[in-house]
Amino acid sequence: MSQGPVVISVEDLGKSYRLGAIGSGTIADELRRGWARLRGRPDPDAPVGTASPGRAQGRTFHALGGVSFQLREGEVLGIIGRNGAGKSTLLKLLSRITTPTRGHIRMKGRVASLLEVGTGFHPDLTGRENIHLNGAILGMDRREIAAKLDEIIAFSGIEHHIDTPVKRYSSGMKVRLGFAVAAHLEPEILIVDEVLAVGDAEFQRKCLGKMKDVSSSGRTILFVSHNMTAVLSLCTRVVWIDAGRVAADGPPEEVVAAYLGSYAQGGDEVAWPPGEGPGTDLVRLTHAAVLPQDPGAPLTMRSPFSIRIGLENIGIKDGDLNIGLRVMNDHDLVLFASTQADAGTDRPPVPHGRFEVECRIPGDLMNEGSYHVVITAFRGARLHFITERVLSFTVHAGERRGAWFGRQAGLVRPRLHWNSVPMDPAP
Amino acid sequence: MSATPDATSAAPDGGFTTVIGPRRSLLAIDLAELWRYRDLVLLLTRRDIVTVYAQTVLGPLWVVLQPLITTFTFALVFGKAAGLAPPGMPGPLFYMSGLVPWFFFSSQVTKTSRTLTGGAHVMTKVYFPRLVMPISTTLSNGFTFLVQLAALAVMVAGYVLAGGLAWSPGPQLLGLPLLVLLMGALGLGTGILISAATTKYRDLSFLVGFGVQLLMYASPVILPLSRLQKFPTLLRVFELNPMTAVIEAFRAMLFGGAVPWGGLTYSAAVTAVMLLVGVMTFNKVERSFADIV
């Protein structure tokens, strides 16, 4: 860990929202709400489902409940956590877009926060004019922008169109121009949102390269991301925010492993009370689970895992039952379907009473992403039943192949063999 | 306190240059910080001026055409058809000299009132002192006003050369810059107050344009106060409008005549209150509005 002076000190930082009291409608809404309150009815405009029960106390929702950490000069801090854990709130507070309801943030030096590239671009202004405007919005002064103008234009790679109104740019050009400006900020503290999620591979590479430059020049970076691969390769320290609090703070490998571990135990196991599992009067599910090869470890693209299905045979006498499963991605597209028949024709007849079947899924098959599983059962050639989603699981990247940090395209991600053969005789 | 690259040595609080906490006084305006962002103010002003007439054929000519065409219409409708011609002055000059300050005030109110809702996409992404926005709007409105004032000056010169007007301004002409500041500040205060309120009540954005338009009829843009002496109730309504004395004073300073000092004092008081309440409300809303929009 860096031993430089503390440049960011966050003490007991909290942000709460009053539920339902956020007026964002018309006066008529407000009147309707007041009328409902008078009659003791629930607020008709109260936000639905925003509050996890633990964090909503009374009518107050604590998006962030007392977060403290310190950051020393030269550190690259990754902030990770699930959606809704409070990461974005923390980011907004650090960027001064909104103010905390308790606690303090103290920062030393010039702060630049990049929540978006090209903020404030005006479509009718030329690229050059927008560089000036965007630079000023990000906190550069006129002389600074003028001094770096040529460099910025060269970096953006759109010299030929720099005096064209931005509205005629492609979206890629706009991003490049916006990033070129951002890359020439020289803050002591840089706060970056998941800018990596947008843009193409080339842009990502530039962006990460620039972040490495900034950190190697001894400046401090705070990086909020879902991309564990990027976090692991860039950050010197990671803070995991969960339910508005710091769940872990330490070396990247440890914290990321703990975070992914908490994910793995999420919804990968299910059990039903007797007689209530999905199925028919002849056969029902009793339980099901996704089991990583190493118990408790997160699923990655490399790791093999099993899907175990527990059933109870209530009324099948002829032993004819073929259990299967379908793995679907989050667009409900079936990645693959498999049944016990894959193993061969001499399948043993199903036993009476409770039994388990297990399907092993090899490593280097799944791409990163979220998946769910439905269970099928066939008798003869006929579908006996098919369940709704019974299991869901997430496959993490775990490692990087090649220069790309993001999710590789493709439904599956097999590790294939490549050969390279020279065709000209050696000189 | 805020981020300065060079204040580390002198800054209190263990050398921290930015301290973000929950409580801030509602009246706390960090003038030093605003000053550091002056380049942004100027660039935004320039953007406003340059982009409004982008892709128009007549371009900046619209700035003078708007009051000129309105003046012509008023002279025709009120001056000729309705027989409400103002006494002692050519009709077009009278209407134009009422419309130029009125347009300044009304664009101040309507444009600054859109600060928070219109600038939300920028303000939820990056921090800068939020007052930068209404201040740059004020400057670009001021620029438009100056162009229209120049058009008015050309008109006056035309009438004088043609012998239609004996122009004899008194020393009160020197008070004009102060009067312009007063109008700008009145519009700014009203505008940012409405801007803060629109984050909560969107209805107001409809009400503003309409309301300001109505308010013009309760000002001496069309009817001089001298014509209202027979209608004391109406006169009182006119006098409640803080722009009434401003427009009367504007004409008095331009063409000579008695400056309504009593009315101006009232306008100045209203301006001070509006600016104070406006800045306080704006400051209060600006802190949390990113959570609402």
Interface residues (C-beta under 8 A of the other chain):
Chain A: P5 S9 Y17 I22 G23 S24 G25 T26 I27 A28 E30 K92 L93 L94 S95 R96 I97 T98 T99 P100 T101 R102 G103 H104 I105 R106 M107 K108 G109 R110 V111 S113 L115 E116 T119 G120 H122 D124 L125 E129 H132 L133 A136 I137 L138 G139 D141 R142 P165 E188
Chain B: A3 T4 P5 T8 D13 G14 G15 F16 T17 T18 V19 I20 G21 P22 R24 R36 Y37 D39 L40 L43 L44 R47 V50 T51 A54 Q55 H121 V122 M123 T124 K125 V126 Y127 F128 T199 K200 Y201 R202 D203 R287 S288 A290 D291 I292 V293
